[in-house]
Each structure stands twice: as C-alpha cells, then as structure tokens.
Amino acid sequence: MPFYDLKCSKCGHEFNVMAKMSERTEKLIKCPECGSNELDAVFKSVNIIQSRKSEGGECPNIHKCGGCCSH
C-alpha cells in the first residue's frame, strides 16, 4: 500500500497516511482532525532509486556528478 501526503480542504490539516489506492479514489480516507473526506494531495518529496551499472567501474567524473550519471 502506498503512503499519501494529504491536506484537508476544510480545516487545512496536513497528514500522512498509508492506504489502498481504491481508498484514495473512492474518498474513504478522512481527515484525522475534522473527519472530512475532501482531501488534496501534497507533494513533499520524491524518492528515486537508481541502479548502477556494474561494468566499466566507477564514473571518472564522480567528483562532479556525485555518481548519478550513467557511467
């Protein structure tokens, strides 16, 4: 189940909840402060997972790219 960062449209309370996607689309999640199901998504952060290529070794420019290029 995914986590959602949500903000209540009525009282403005922001919270994080783990719920099924169907619970989100069917508006079954309720604000813990006022009980409203009128919620908006809040985008706070993005997690990126990147695999590193094992061939070719480490990037020769790691001091510049931080290891995030495709070398």
All heavy atoms as TSV, in Angstrom:
chain	resi	resn	atom	element	x	y	z
A	1	MET	N	N	0.841	-1.181	0.000
A	1	MET	CA	C	0.000	0.000	0.000
A	1	MET	C	C	0.888	1.247	0.000
A	1	MET	O	O	1.870	1.298	0.734
A	1	MET	CB	C	-0.882	0.022	1.239
A	1	MET	CG	C	-2.091	-0.879	1.140
A	1	MET	SD	S	-3.277	-0.620	2.454
A	1	MET	CE	C	-2.502	-1.497	3.771
A	2	PRO	N	N	0.534	2.231	-0.773
A	2	PRO	CA	C	1.328	3.467	-0.818
A	2	PRO	C	C	1.014	4.406	0.344
A	2	PRO	O	O	-0.036	4.306	0.976
A	2	PRO	CB	C	0.911	4.097	-2.147
A	2	PRO	CG	C	-0.443	3.561	-2.417
A	2	PRO	CD	C	-0.496	2.198	-1.791
A	3	PHE	N	N	1.946	5.312	0.602
A	3	PHE	CA	C	1.727	6.387	1.565
A	3	PHE	C	C	1.266	7.617	0.797
A	3	PHE	O	O	1.724	7.873	-0.319
A	3	PHE	CB	C	3.022	6.725	2.306
A	3	PHE	CG	C	3.343	5.764	3.401
A	3	PHE	CD1	C	4.148	4.675	3.166
A	3	PHE	CD2	C	2.829	5.948	4.672
A	3	PHE	CE1	C	4.454	3.785	4.174
A	3	PHE	CE2	C	3.122	5.068	5.693
A	3	PHE	CZ	C	3.935	3.982	5.447
A	4	TYR	N	N	0.374	8.387	1.392
A	4	TYR	CA	C	-0.111	9.624	0.788
A	4	TYR	C	C	0.122	10.774	1.754
A	4	TYR	O	O	-0.142	10.657	2.948
A	4	TYR	CB	C	-1.613	9.537	0.500
A	4	TYR	CG	C	-1.983	8.512	-0.528
A	4	TYR	CD1	C	-2.473	7.263	-0.154
A	4	TYR	CD2	C	-1.850	8.779	-1.890
A	4	TYR	CE1	C	-2.822	6.318	-1.106
A	4	TYR	CE2	C	-2.190	7.831	-2.842
A	4	TYR	CZ	C	-2.677	6.609	-2.435
A	4	TYR	OH	O	-3.014	5.671	-3.380
A	5	ASP	N	N	0.630	11.894	1.229
A	5	ASP	CA	C	0.677	13.146	1.968
A	5	ASP	C	C	-0.554	13.913	1.526
A	5	ASP	O	O	-0.717	14.215	0.335
A	5	ASP	CB	C	1.941	13.933	1.637
A	5	ASP	CG	C	3.189	13.287	2.209
A	5	ASP	OD1	O	3.144	12.886	3.386
A	5	ASP	OD2	O	4.191	13.182	1.484
A	6	LEU	N	N	-1.432	14.206	2.472
A	6	LEU	CA	C	-2.716	14.829	2.145
A	6	LEU	C	C	-2.946	16.079	2.977
A	6	LEU	O	O	-2.416	16.220	4.076
A	6	LEU	CB	C	-3.857	13.829	2.397
A	6	LEU	CG	C	-3.781	12.523	1.614
A	6	LEU	CD1	C	-4.826	11.535	2.123
A	6	LEU	CD2	C	-3.968	12.781	0.135
A	7	LYS	N	N	-3.772	16.969	2.431
A	7	LYS	CA	C	-4.172	18.188	3.125
A	7	LYS	C	C	-5.684	18.297	3.052
A	7	LYS	O	O	-6.275	18.163	1.971
A	7	LYS	CB	C	-3.519	19.411	2.483
A	7	LYS	CG	C	-3.860	20.708	3.187
A	7	LYS	CD	C	-3.116	21.874	2.577
A	7	LYS	CE	C	-3.442	23.156	3.313
A	7	LYS	NZ	N	-2.692	24.286	2.774
A	8	CYS	N	N	-6.302	18.532	4.184
A	8	CYS	CA	C	-7.751	18.658	4.250
A	8	CYS	C	C	-8.180	19.985	3.622
A	8	CYS	O	O	-7.642	21.043	3.956
A	8	CYS	CB	C	-8.210	18.584	5.702
A	8	CYS	SG	S	-9.992	18.758	5.901
A	9	SER	N	N	-9.162	19.933	2.730
A	9	SER	CA	C	-9.665	21.141	2.077
A	9	SER	C	C	-10.474	22.010	3.034
A	9	SER	O	O	-10.582	23.208	2.837
A	9	SER	CB	C	-10.549	20.766	0.886
A	9	SER	OG	O	-9.804	20.092	-0.083
A	10	LYS	N	N	-11.019	21.400	4.081
A	10	LYS	CA	C	-11.865	22.156	5.017
A	10	LYS	C	C	-11.070	22.819	6.128
A	10	LYS	O	O	-11.208	24.012	6.352
A	10	LYS	CB	C	-12.932	21.247	5.602
A	10	LYS	CG	C	-13.970	20.856	4.567
A	10	LYS	CD	C	-15.180	20.231	5.194
A	10	LYS	CE	C	-16.202	19.975	4.079
A	10	LYS	NZ	N	-17.460	19.532	4.593
A	11	CYS	N	N	-10.246	22.041	6.856
A	11	CYS	CA	C	-9.548	22.619	8.014
A	11	CYS	C	C	-8.077	22.918	7.760
A	11	CYS	O	O	-7.424	23.548	8.580
A	11	CYS	CB	C	-9.700	21.707	9.237
A	11	CYS	SG	S	-8.736	20.177	9.181
A	12	GLY	N	N	-7.504	22.437	6.628
A	12	GLY	CA	C	-6.119	22.722	6.280
A	12	GLY	C	C	-5.096	21.816	6.942
A	12	GLY	O	O	-3.899	21.995	6.748
A	13	HIS	N	N	-5.541	20.830	7.709
A	13	HIS	CA	C	-4.619	19.907	8.383
A	13	HIS	C	C	-3.886	19.038	7.363
A	13	HIS	O	O	-4.501	18.495	6.459
A	13	HIS	CB	C	-5.403	19.026	9.365
A	13	HIS	CG	C	-4.560	18.033	10.096
A	13	HIS	ND1	N	-3.649	18.413	11.052
A	13	HIS	CD2	C	-4.484	16.684	10.009
A	13	HIS	CE1	C	-3.054	17.335	11.530
A	13	HIS	NE2	N	-3.538	16.273	10.921
A	14	GLU	N	N	-2.549	18.941	7.503
A	14	GLU	CA	C	-1.749	18.083	6.637
A	14	GLU	C	C	-1.372	16.834	7.408
A	14	GLU	O	O	-1.013	16.906	8.585
A	14	GLU	CB	C	-0.478	18.797	6.172
A	14	GLU	CG	C	-0.750	19.878	5.162
A	14	GLU	CD	C	0.523	20.451	4.560
A	14	GLU	OE1	O	1.562	19.753	4.544
A	14	GLU	OE2	O	0.479	21.602	4.106
A	15	PHE	N	N	-1.450	15.673	6.731
A	15	PHE	CA	C	-1.109	14.416	7.376
A	15	PHE	C	C	-0.655	13.402	6.348
A	15	PHE	O	O	-0.819	13.590	5.155
A	15	PHE	CB	C	-2.301	13.884	8.195
A	15	PHE	CG	C	-3.529	13.579	7.371
A	15	PHE	CD1	C	-3.817	12.275	6.993
A	15	PHE	CD2	C	-4.408	14.586	6.997
A	15	PHE	CE1	C	-4.948	11.986	6.240
A	15	PHE	CE2	C	-5.546	14.302	6.257
A	15	PHE	CZ	C	-5.816	13.000	5.874
A	16	ASN	N	N	-0.042	12.331	6.843
A	16	ASN	CA	C	0.461	11.247	6.009
A	16	ASN	C	C	-0.290	9.992	6.405
A	16	ASN	O	O	-0.483	9.728	7.590
A	16	ASN	CB	C	1.966	11.074	6.244
A	16	ASN	CG	C	2.567	10.008	5.369
A	16	ASN	OD1	O	2.495	8.836	5.702
A	16	ASN	ND2	N	3.147	10.413	4.271
A	17	VAL	N	N	-0.718	9.223	5.412
A	17	VAL	CA	C	-1.482	8.012	5.695
A	17	VAL	C	C	-1.109	6.914	4.702
A	17	VAL	O	O	-0.820	7.207	3.538
A	17	VAL	CB	C	-3.005	8.303	5.651
A	17	VAL	CG1	C	-3.467	8.696	4.271
A	17	VAL	CG2	C	-3.811	7.123	6.166
A	18	MET	N	N	-1.074	5.675	5.181
A	18	MET	CA	C	-0.878	4.531	4.298
A	18	MET	C	C	-2.265	3.978	3.993
A	18	MET	O	O	-3.034	3.674	4.908
A	18	MET	CB	C	-0.018	3.459	4.967
A	18	MET	CG	C	0.263	2.284	4.051
A	18	MET	SD	S	1.442	1.085	4.727
A	18	MET	CE	C	0.498	0.355	6.032
A	19	ALA	N	N	-2.594	3.886	2.707
A	19	ALA	CA	C	-3.926	3.433	2.322
A	19	ALA	C	C	-3.890	2.800	0.941
A	19	ALA	O	O	-2.972	3.031	0.160
A	19	ALA	CB	C	-4.897	4.615	2.316
A	20	LYS	N	N	-4.895	2.012	0.658
A	20	LYS	CA	C	-5.032	1.425	-0.673
A	20	LYS	C	C	-5.362	2.530	-1.665
A	20	LYS	O	O	-5.986	3.540	-1.307
A	20	LYS	CB	C	-6.159	0.402	-0.691
A	20	LYS	CG	C	-5.897	-0.794	0.176
A	20	LYS	CD	C	-7.102	-1.715	0.130
A	20	LYS	CE	C	-6.905	-2.888	1.070
A	20	LYS	NZ	N	-8.098	-3.757	1.104
A	21	MET	N	N	-4.985	2.329	-2.930
A	21	MET	CA	C	-5.312	3.322	-3.958
A	21	MET	C	C	-6.824	3.480	-4.088
A	21	MET	O	O	-7.321	4.577	-4.304
A	21	MET	CB	C	-4.685	2.936	-5.297
A	21	MET	CG	C	-3.197	3.144	-5.314
A	21	MET	SD	S	-2.488	3.169	-6.960
A	21	MET	CE	C	-2.201	1.465	-7.248
A	22	SER	N	N	-7.550	2.391	-3.932
A	22	SER	CA	C	-9.010	2.456	-4.036
A	22	SER	C	C	-9.603	3.305	-2.908
A	22	SER	O	O	-10.594	4.009	-3.113
A	22	SER	CB	C	-9.625	1.055	-4.009
A	22	SER	OG	O	-9.327	0.391	-2.797
A	23	GLU	N	N	-8.995	3.280	-1.721
A	23	GLU	CA	C	-9.475	4.118	-0.617
A	23	GLU	C	C	-9.315	5.594	-0.955
A	23	GLU	O	O	-10.150	6.417	-0.597
A	23	GLU	CB	C	-8.731	3.791	0.676
A	23	GLU	CG	C	-9.057	2.423	1.237
A	23	GLU	CD	C	-8.225	2.083	2.451
A	23	GLU	OE1	O	-6.980	2.158	2.364
A	23	GLU	OE2	O	-8.827	1.739	3.482
A	24	ARG	N	N	-8.243	5.914	-1.650
A	24	ARG	CA	C	-7.996	7.307	-2.051
A	24	ARG	C	C	-8.988	7.735	-3.130
A	24	ARG	O	O	-9.609	8.783	-3.027
A	24	ARG	CB	C	-6.551	7.438	-2.547
A	24	ARG	CG	C	-6.223	8.757	-3.206
A	24	ARG	CD	C	-5.698	9.759	-2.203
A	24	ARG	NE	N	-5.131	10.889	-2.894
A	24	ARG	CZ	C	-5.802	12.022	-3.109
A	24	ARG	NH1	N	-7.024	12.163	-2.698
A	24	ARG	NH2	N	-5.228	13.015	-3.746
A	25	THR	N	N	-9.148	6.920	-4.165
A	25	THR	CA	C	-10.030	7.304	-5.276
A	25	THR	C	C	-11.505	7.297	-4.875
A	25	THR	O	O	-12.282	8.083	-5.406
A	25	THR	CB	C	-9.822	6.388	-6.499
A	25	THR	OG1	O	-10.036	5.040	-6.112
A	25	THR	CG2	C	-8.420	6.545	-7.071
A	26	GLU	N	N	-11.868	6.438	-3.943
A	26	GLU	CA	C	-13.265	6.372	-3.504
A	26	GLU	C	C	-13.555	7.302	-2.315
A	26	GLU	O	O	-14.636	7.259	-1.740
A	26	GLU	CB	C	-13.621	4.926	-3.143
A	26	GLU	CG	C	-13.584	4.004	-4.350
A	26	GLU	CD	C	-13.742	2.538	-3.964
A	26	GLU	OE1	O	-14.225	2.249	-2.851
A	26	GLU	OE2	O	-13.373	1.687	-4.791
A	27	LYS	N	N	-12.568	8.137	-1.976
A	27	LYS	CA	C	-12.688	9.127	-0.897
A	27	LYS	C	C	-13.085	8.492	0.436
A	27	LYS	O	O	-13.933	8.996	1.158
A	27	LYS	CB	C	-13.666	10.236	-1.288
A	27	LYS	CG	C	-13.187	11.061	-2.463
A	27	LYS	CD	C	-14.030	12.281	-2.656
A	27	LYS	CE	C	-13.406	13.149	-3.727
A	27	LYS	NZ	N	-14.016	14.458	-3.775
A	28	LEU	N	N	-12.427	7.366	0.770
A	28	LEU	CA	C	-12.692	6.690	2.030
A	28	LEU	C	C	-11.745	7.145	3.148
A	28	LEU	O	O	-11.957	6.817	4.311
A	28	LEU	CB	C	-12.581	5.173	1.848
A	28	LEU	CG	C	-13.565	4.565	0.838
A	28	LEU	CD1	C	-13.305	3.074	0.680
A	28	LEU	CD2	C	-15.006	4.818	1.263
A	29	ILE	N	N	-10.713	7.913	2.783
A	29	ILE	CA	C	-9.777	8.437	3.776
A	29	ILE	C	C	-10.376	9.707	4.357
A	29	ILE	O	O	-10.887	10.559	3.627
A	29	ILE	CB	C	-8.401	8.738	3.141
A	29	ILE	CG1	C	-7.844	7.483	2.471
A	29	ILE	CG2	C	-7.436	9.269	4.186
A	29	ILE	CD1	C	-6.634	7.759	1.589
A	30	LYS	N	N	-10.291	9.834	5.677
A	30	LYS	CA	C	-10.862	11.002	6.348
A	30	LYS	C	C	-9.776	11.759	7.107
A	30	LYS	O	O	-8.824	11.172	7.607
A	30	LYS	CB	C	-11.954	10.567	7.312
A	30	LYS	CG	C	-13.120	9.895	6.593
A	30	LYS	CD	C	-14.298	9.753	7.503
A	30	LYS	CE	C	-15.444	9.037	6.828
A	30	LYS	NZ	N	-16.029	9.712	5.735
A	31	CYS	N	N	-9.941	13.053	7.194
A	31	CYS	CA	C	-9.038	13.913	7.943
A	31	CYS	C	C	-9.101	13.514	9.419
A	31	CYS	O	O	-10.202	13.422	9.990
A	31	CYS	CB	C	-9.443	15.373	7.778
A	31	CYS	SG	S	-8.514	16.515	8.840
A	32	PRO	N	N	-7.940	13.306	10.066
A	32	PRO	CA	C	-7.959	12.937	11.486
A	32	PRO	C	C	-8.389	14.080	12.410
A	32	PRO	O	O	-8.747	13.852	13.554
A	32	PRO	CB	C	-6.515	12.515	11.771
A	32	PRO	CG	C	-5.701	13.140	10.703
A	32	PRO	CD	C	-6.593	13.273	9.507
A	33	GLU	N	N	-8.396	15.298	11.896
A	33	GLU	CA	C	-8.789	16.451	12.712
A	33	GLU	C	C	-10.289	16.727	12.660
A	33	GLU	O	O	-10.934	16.856	13.680
A	33	GLU	CB	C	-8.033	17.710	12.273
A	33	GLU	CG	C	-6.556	17.672	12.564
A	33	GLU	CD	C	-6.248	17.733	14.058
A	33	GLU	OE1	O	-6.828	18.581	14.765
A	33	GLU	OE2	O	-5.433	16.913	14.501
A	34	CYS	N	N	-10.860	16.797	11.448
A	34	CYS	CA	C	-12.270	17.195	11.335
A	34	CYS	C	C	-13.165	16.119	10.729
A	34	CYS	O	O	-14.379	16.270	10.708
A	34	CYS	CB	C	-12.392	18.489	10.531
A	34	CYS	SG	S	-12.064	18.301	8.755
A	35	GLY	N	N	-12.569	15.038	10.191
A	35	GLY	CA	C	-13.372	13.945	9.640
A	35	GLY	C	C	-13.807	14.133	8.196
A	35	GLY	O	O	-14.480	13.270	7.637
A	36	SER	N	N	-13.400	15.219	7.559
A	36	SER	CA	C	-13.773	15.462	6.164
A	36	SER	C	C	-13.047	14.491	5.234
A	36	SER	O	O	-11.929	14.077	5.502
A	36	SER	CB	C	-13.425	16.899	5.777
A	36	SER	OG	O	-13.613	17.101	4.387
A	37	ASN	N	N	-13.699	14.146	4.132
A	37	ASN	CA	C	-13.035	13.318	3.118
A	37	ASN	C	C	-12.667	14.146	1.889
A	37	ASN	O	O	-12.306	13.600	0.865
A	37	ASN	CB	C	-13.900	12.114	2.733
A	37	ASN	CG	C	-15.184	12.510	2.033
A	37	ASN	OD1	O	-15.573	13.673	2.035
A	37	ASN	ND2	N	-15.849	11.543	1.444
A	38	GLU	N	N	-12.734	15.455	1.993
A	38	GLU	CA	C	-12.319	16.360	0.916
A	38	GLU	C	C	-10.837	16.657	1.107
A	38	GLU	O	O	-10.462	17.591	1.822
A	38	GLU	CB	C	-13.146	17.646	0.937
A	38	GLU	CG	C	-14.616	17.435	0.636
A	38	GLU	CD	C	-14.851	16.832	-0.749
A	38	GLU	OE1	O	-14.160	17.223	-1.703
A	38	GLU	OE2	O	-15.719	15.956	-0.858
A	39	LEU	N	N	-9.996	15.844	0.481
A	39	LEU	CA	C	-8.556	15.919	0.693
A	39	LEU	C	C	-7.824	16.169	-0.615
A	39	LEU	O	O	-8.228	15.673	-1.665
A	39	LEU	CB	C	-8.068	14.602	1.318
A	39	LEU	CG	C	-8.802	14.151	2.578
A	39	LEU	CD1	C	-8.395	12.730	2.937
A	39	LEU	CD2	C	-8.529	15.096	3.727
A	40	ASP	N	N	-6.741	16.928	-0.530
A	40	ASP	CA	C	-5.898	17.209	-1.687
A	40	ASP	C	C	-4.527	16.596	-1.456
A	40	ASP	O	O	-4.025	16.565	-0.326
A	40	ASP	CB	C	-5.732	18.718	-1.887
A	40	ASP	CG	C	-7.049	19.406	-2.188
A	40	ASP	OD1	O	-7.803	18.886	-3.040
A	40	ASP	OD2	O	-7.328	20.451	-1.568
A	41	ALA	N	N	-3.894	16.129	-2.532
A	41	ALA	CA	C	-2.547	15.581	-2.443
A	41	ALA	C	C	-1.543	16.703	-2.214
A	41	ALA	O	O	-1.668	17.792	-2.774
A	41	ALA	CB	C	-2.201	14.825	-3.716
A	42	VAL	N	N	-0.553	16.435	-1.375
A	42	VAL	CA	C	0.537	17.366	-1.119
A	42	VAL	C	C	1.805	16.663	-1.571
A	42	VAL	O	O	2.079	15.539	-1.156
A	42	VAL	CB	C	0.628	17.710	0.385
A	42	VAL	CG1	C	1.823	18.611	0.655
A	42	VAL	CG2	C	-0.650	18.347	0.873
A	43	PHE	N	N	2.578	17.308	-2.435
A	43	PHE	CA	C	3.804	16.714	-2.941
A	43	PHE	C	C	4.975	17.308	-2.179
A	43	PHE	O	O	5.296	18.476	-2.326
A	43	PHE	CB	C	3.938	16.941	-4.444
A	43	PHE	CG	C	2.818	16.303	-5.209
A	43	PHE	CD1	C	1.725	17.037	-5.629
A	43	PHE	CD2	C	2.835	14.939	-5.467
A	43	PHE	CE1	C	0.683	16.434	-6.312
A	43	PHE	CE2	C	1.795	14.328	-6.151
A	43	PHE	CZ	C	0.721	15.084	-6.577
A	44	LYS	N	N	5.604	16.465	-1.337
A	44	LYS	CA	C	6.680	16.943	-0.476
A	44	LYS	C	C	8.054	16.488	-0.942
A	44	LYS	O	O	8.997	17.231	-0.888
A	44	LYS	CB	C	6.448	16.472	0.957
A	44	LYS	CG	C	5.257	17.128	1.589
A	44	LYS	CD	C	5.158	16.765	3.034
A	44	LYS	CE	C	4.032	17.564	3.657
A	44	LYS	NZ	N	4.022	17.482	5.079
A	45	SER	N	N	8.174	15.240	-1.351
A	45	SER	CA	C	9.483	14.742	-1.752
A	45	SER	C	C	9.314	13.611	-2.752
A	45	SER	O	O	8.252	13.012	-2.861
A	45	SER	CB	C	10.268	14.242	-0.547
A	45	SER	OG	O	9.597	13.146	0.041
A	46	VAL	N	N	10.398	13.336	-3.450
A	46	VAL	CA	C	10.406	12.270	-4.434
A	46	VAL	C	C	11.557	11.339	-4.106
A	46	VAL	O	O	12.672	11.793	-3.860
A	46	VAL	CB	C	10.590	12.838	-5.864
A	46	VAL	CG1	C	10.684	11.712	-6.870
A	46	VAL	CG2	C	9.450	13.771	-6.211
A	47	ASN	N	N	11.291	10.058	-4.084
A	47	ASN	CA	C	12.346	9.069	-3.877
A	47	ASN	C	C	12.714	8.475	-5.216
A	47	ASN	O	O	11.857	7.999	-5.938
A	47	ASN	CB	C	11.866	7.955	-2.944
A	47	ASN	CG	C	11.618	8.455	-1.553
A	47	ASN	OD1	O	12.365	9.283	-1.062
A	47	ASN	ND2	N	10.575	7.970	-0.918
A	48	ILE	N	N	14.008	8.509	-5.527
A	48	ILE	CA	C	14.490	7.969	-6.791
A	48	ILE	C	C	15.473	6.852	-6.483
A	48	ILE	O	O	16.422	7.051	-5.724
A	48	ILE	CB	C	15.172	9.049	-7.646
A	48	ILE	CG1	C	14.172	10.147	-7.986
A	48	ILE	CG2	C	15.780	8.437	-8.901
A	48	ILE	CD1	C	14.774	11.344	-8.671
A	49	ILE	N	N	15.219	5.710	-7.060
A	49	ILE	CA	C	16.129	4.582	-6.903
A	49	ILE	C	C	16.799	4.368	-8.247
A	49	ILE	O	O	16.134	4.220	-9.262
A	49	ILE	CB	C	15.376	3.315	-6.470
A	49	ILE	CG1	C	14.699	3.561	-5.137
A	49	ILE	CG2	C	16.315	2.134	-6.408
A	49	ILE	CD1	C	13.780	2.457	-4.705
A	50	GLN	N	N	18.118	4.358	-8.237
A	50	GLN	CA	C	18.862	4.221	-9.476
A	50	GLN	C	C	19.812	3.045	-9.337
A	50	GLN	O	O	20.539	2.941	-8.352
A	50	GLN	CB	C	19.655	5.500	-9.752
A	50	GLN	CG	C	20.494	5.441	-10.996
A	50	GLN	CD	C	21.255	6.732	-11.220
A	50	GLN	OE1	O	21.034	7.718	-10.551
A	50	GLN	NE2	N	22.160	6.716	-12.164
A	51	SER	N	N	19.795	2.174	-10.311
A	51	SER	CA	C	20.751	1.072	-10.292
A	51	SER	C	C	22.040	1.546	-10.945
A	51	SER	O	O	22.033	2.356	-11.860
A	51	SER	CB	C	20.195	-0.145	-11.019
A	51	SER	OG	O	19.988	0.162	-12.377
A	52	ARG	N	N	23.128	1.021	-10.465
A	52	ARG	CA	C	24.426	1.374	-11.035
A	52	ARG	C	C	24.868	0.258	-11.956
A	52	ARG	O	O	24.696	-0.905	-11.657
A	52	ARG	CB	C	25.460	1.579	-9.941
A	52	ARG	CG	C	25.139	2.752	-9.065
A	52	ARG	CD	C	26.213	2.867	-7.997
A	52	ARG	NE	N	25.875	3.952	-7.105
A	52	ARG	CZ	C	26.533	5.095	-7.039
A	52	ARG	NH1	N	27.568	5.294	-7.814
A	52	ARG	NH2	N	26.181	6.026	-6.203
A	53	LYS	N	N	25.458	0.636	-13.064
A	53	LYS	CA	C	25.985	-0.365	-13.985
A	53	LYS	C	C	27.229	-0.979	-13.366
A	53	LYS	O	O	28.094	-0.264	-12.865
A	53	LYS	CB	C	26.334	0.266	-15.331
A	53	LYS	CG	C	25.134	0.723	-16.116
A	53	LYS	CD	C	25.568	1.277	-17.451
A	53	LYS	CE	C	24.376	1.730	-18.251
A	53	LYS	NZ	N	24.776	2.267	-19.549
A	54	SER	N	N	27.326	-2.292	-13.403
A	54	SER	CA	C	28.479	-2.958	-12.810
A	54	SER	C	C	29.683	-2.951	-13.746
A	54	SER	O	O	30.808	-3.045	-13.320
A	54	SER	CB	C	28.119	-4.400	-12.423
A	54	SER	OG	O	27.698	-5.109	-13.566
A	55	GLU	N	N	29.445	-2.837	-15.042
A	55	GLU	CA	C	30.543	-2.832	-15.991
A	55	GLU	C	C	31.137	-1.436	-16.119
A	55	GLU	O	O	30.461	-0.438	-16.000
A	55	GLU	CB	C	30.056	-3.322	-17.361
A	55	GLU	CG	C	28.930	-2.467	-17.928
A	55	GLU	CD	C	28.266	-3.100	-19.121
A	55	GLU	OE1	O	27.686	-4.160	-18.976
A	55	GLU	OE2	O	28.347	-2.478	-20.199
A	56	GLY	N	N	32.420	-1.364	-16.324
A	56	GLY	CA	C	33.065	-0.082	-16.551
A	56	GLY	C	C	33.538	0.613	-15.297
A	56	GLY	O	O	34.208	1.622	-15.371
A	57	GLY	N	N	33.194	0.126	-14.138
A	57	GLY	CA	C	33.676	0.716	-12.901
A	57	GLY	C	C	32.991	2.020	-12.553
A	57	GLY	O	O	31.953	2.379	-13.090
A	58	GLU	N	N	33.607	2.730	-11.651
A	58	GLU	CA	C	33.060	3.979	-11.147
A	58	GLU	C	C	33.243	5.107	-12.160
A	58	GLU	O	O	34.184	5.129	-12.935
A	58	GLU	CB	C	33.778	4.330	-9.847
A	58	GLU	CG	C	33.097	5.401	-9.054
A	58	GLU	CD	C	33.745	5.577	-7.698
A	58	GLU	OE1	O	33.376	4.839	-6.783
A	58	GLU	OE2	O	34.635	6.452	-7.583
A	59	CYS	N	N	32.371	6.068	-12.139
A	59	CYS	CA	C	32.431	7.216	-13.047
A	59	CYS	C	C	33.741	7.978	-12.843
A	59	CYS	O	O	34.106	8.293	-11.712
A	59	CYS	CB	C	31.249	8.132	-12.782
A	59	CYS	SG	S	31.291	9.660	-13.724
A	60	PRO	N	N	34.440	8.310	-13.930
A	60	PRO	CA	C	35.684	9.068	-13.799
A	60	PRO	C	C	35.445	10.511	-13.347
A	60	PRO	O	O	36.362	11.179	-12.906
A	60	PRO	CB	C	36.282	9.019	-15.212
A	60	PRO	CG	C	35.128	8.753	-16.112
A	60	PRO	CD	C	34.155	7.945	-15.306
A	61	ASN	N	N	34.210	10.984	-13.431
A	61	ASN	CA	C	33.875	12.348	-13.022
A	61	ASN	C	C	32.994	12.370	-11.779
A	61	ASN	O	O	32.202	13.280	-11.597
A	61	ASN	CB	C	33.163	13.081	-14.165
A	61	ASN	CG	C	34.055	13.261	-15.369
A	61	ASN	OD1	O	35.218	13.630	-15.228
A	61	ASN	ND2	N	33.539	12.967	-16.541
A	62	ILE	N	N	33.153	11.373	-10.900
A	62	ILE	CA	C	32.286	11.276	-9.725
A	62	ILE	C	C	32.369	12.524	-8.849
A	62	ILE	O	O	31.402	12.903	-8.206
A	62	ILE	CB	C	32.581	10.001	-8.915
A	62	ILE	CG1	C	31.438	9.734	-7.946
A	62	ILE	CG2	C	33.919	10.088	-8.217
A	62	ILE	CD1	C	31.400	8.336	-7.411
A	63	HIS	N	N	33.509	13.207	-8.859
A	63	HIS	CA	C	33.639	14.441	-8.085
A	63	HIS	C	C	32.744	15.556	-8.620
A	63	HIS	O	O	32.415	16.482	-7.895
A	63	HIS	CB	C	35.116	14.878	-8.043
A	63	HIS	CG	C	35.664	15.235	-9.394
A	63	HIS	ND1	N	36.053	14.271	-10.291
A	63	HIS	CD2	C	35.884	16.441	-9.979
A	63	HIS	CE1	C	36.497	14.870	-11.392
A	63	HIS	NE2	N	36.418	16.180	-11.231
A	64	LYS	N	N	32.319	15.446	-9.878
A	64	LYS	CA	C	31.430	16.444	-10.475
A	64	LYS	C	C	29.967	16.015	-10.451
A	64	LYS	O	O	29.085	16.808	-10.190
A	64	LYS	CB	C	31.835	16.728	-11.924
A	64	LYS	CG	C	33.161	17.413	-12.065
A	64	LYS	CD	C	33.483	17.659	-13.533
A	64	LYS	CE	C	34.856	18.259	-13.699
A	64	LYS	NZ	N	35.205	18.407	-15.116
A	65	CYS	N	N	29.722	14.738	-10.759
A	65	CYS	CA	C	28.332	14.286	-10.908
A	65	CYS	C	C	27.764	13.649	-9.639
A	65	CYS	O	O	26.570	13.418	-9.571
A	65	CYS	CB	C	28.211	13.299	-12.066
A	65	CYS	SG	S	28.907	11.670	-11.704
A	66	GLY	N	N	28.609	13.315	-8.677
A	66	GLY	CA	C	28.134	12.670	-7.472
A	66	GLY	C	C	27.743	11.226	-7.672
A	66	GLY	O	O	27.092	10.624	-6.834
A	67	GLY	N	N	28.099	10.655	-8.818
A	67	GLY	CA	C	27.783	9.258	-9.098
A	67	GLY	C	C	26.417	9.048	-9.694
A	67	GLY	O	O	25.928	7.931	-9.770
A	68	CYS	N	N	25.759	10.113	-10.141
A	68	CYS	CA	C	24.392	9.962	-10.664
A	68	CYS	C	C	24.330	9.872	-12.181
A	68	CYS	O	O	23.259	9.747	-12.743
A	68	CYS	CB	C	23.506	11.085	-10.170
A	68	CYS	SG	S	24.013	12.710	-10.732
A	69	CYS	N	N	25.457	9.951	-12.854
A	69	CYS	CA	C	25.427	9.813	-14.323
A	69	CYS	C	C	25.417	8.331	-14.718
A	69	CYS	O	O	25.501	7.458	-13.865
A	69	CYS	CB	C	26.591	10.560	-14.956
A	69	CYS	SG	S	28.184	9.771	-14.675
A	70	SER	N	N	25.351	8.044	-15.970
A	70	SER	CA	C	25.193	6.661	-16.419
A	70	SER	C	C	26.510	5.942	-16.707
A	70	SER	O	O	26.523	4.954	-17.396
A	70	SER	CB	C	24.308	6.643	-17.666
A	70	SER	OG	O	24.926	7.406	-18.692
A	71	HIS	N	N	27.611	6.411	-16.188
A	71	HIS	CA	C	28.902	5.734	-16.416
A	71	HIS	C	C	29.007	4.472	-15.631
A	71	HIS	O	O	28.689	4.297	-14.554
A	71	HIS	CB	C	30.070	6.649	-16.064
A	71	HIS	CG	C	30.290	7.700	-17.105
A	71	HIS	ND1	N	29.863	8.981	-16.936
A	71	HIS	CD2	C	30.840	7.650	-18.322
A	71	HIS	CE1	C	30.180	9.691	-17.993
A	71	HIS	NE2	N	30.774	8.901	-18.870
